[in-house]
Structure formats: structure tokens, C-alpha cells
Amino acid sequence: MYKTKVDCEALPGLLQVLTRNAVHLEKIPYVDHPEIKVDEHESMQMPFRYVADAKGLPILPEGMLEVLKKDTDRGIDDLL
């Protein structure tokens, strides 16, 4: 078993560094069930709450929008 010495004098400074950029959960902007426009005739509604950007749009993982658009090109035969 490893033992680690903790410098108690350093703890307040460490806590300050860890909480410096902290954001309260209530202050995180979000959008529930966002509607993603695929093209001018088609859209899809996402089933979750997503963190929103400054414009109020959901922040999606990199590449997710392309995957969603590709999925809309598939027909029912592709799913069977």
C-alpha cells in the first residue's frame, strides 16, 4: 500500500485552484430536446438535455451532426 504525505498548508491553495473555474450547475445554459435541422424539409428531435452555446444551440460531440445527417439518408431496407 502506498502512503502519500499531504502538506496541510498547501490544501487551501489547492482548493482555490480547483474551484477557480468552477461553474454552479444552475448557471450552465442548456436546451431540452433540441430540434436538429437536417435540411430545409427534415429535422429530428434529440431525446436529452444538452448544454447550450452562446446562441442557445446544443453543443454536440464532434462529428455527431454528420452521423445524424448520414442516418437520415438511410431507408427502411438499410435497417433490416
C-alpha positions in Angstrom: 0.0 0.0 0.0 1.3 3.4 -0.9 1.3 6.3 1.6 1.2 9.9 0.5 2.1 12.8 2.6 -0.3 15.7 2.5 1.0 19.1 3.1 -1.9 20.6 5.1 -0.6 24.1 4.5 -1.0 23.6 0.7 -4.6 22.5 0.9 -6.2 25.9 0.8 -4.2 26.9 -2.2 -5.1 23.6 -3.9 -8.8 24.1 -3.2 -8.6 27.6 -4.6 -7.0 26.3 -7.9 -9.6 23.5 -8.2 -12.6 25.9 -7.7 -11.3 28.9 -9.6 -13.0 27.9 -12.8 -16.0 26.2 -11.2 -19.4 26.9 -12.5 -22.5 26.4 -10.5 -24.8 23.8 -12.0 -27.7 26.3 -12.1 -25.7 28.7 -14.2 -25.0 26.2 -17.0 -27.1 27.0 -20.1 -29.0 24.1 -21.6 -31.7 23.2 -24.0 -34.1 20.3 -23.5 -35.0 18.0 -26.5 -33.4 20.3 -29.2 -34.6 20.0 -32.7 -31.8 19.5 -35.2 -32.4 20.7 -38.8 -31.0 18.2 -41.3 -32.2 20.1 -44.4 -35.0 22.5 -45.2 -37.6 19.7 -45.2 -36.3 17.4 -42.4 -35.4 17.7 -38.8 -35.1 15.5 -35.8 -35.7 16.0 -32.1 -33.0 14.8 -29.7 -34.2 12.9 -26.6 -31.9 14.5 -24.0 -30.9 17.8 -22.3 -27.8 19.3 -24.0 -25.5 22.1 -22.8 -26.2 25.1 -25.0 -23.7 27.5 -26.6 -23.9 31.3 -26.5 -26.5 31.2 -29.3 -28.7 28.8 -27.4 -27.8 25.9 -29.8 -27.0 22.4 -28.4 -23.3 21.6 -28.1 -23.0 18.2 -29.8 -19.9 15.9 -29.8 -17.6 16.3 -32.7 -18.8 14.5 -35.8 -22.3 13.8 -34.3 -24.1 16.1 -36.7 -22.6 14.4 -39.7 -23.6 11.0 -38.4 -27.1 12.2 -37.8 -27.3 13.6 -41.4 -25.9 10.3 -42.8 -28.5 8.3 -40.9 -31.4 10.3 -42.4 -30.2 9.1 -45.9 -30.8 5.5 -44.9 -34.0 3.8 -45.9 -36.1 1.2 -44.0 -34.3 -1.5 -46.0 -31.0 -0.4 -44.5 -32.3 -1.0 -41.0 -33.4 -4.6 -41.6 
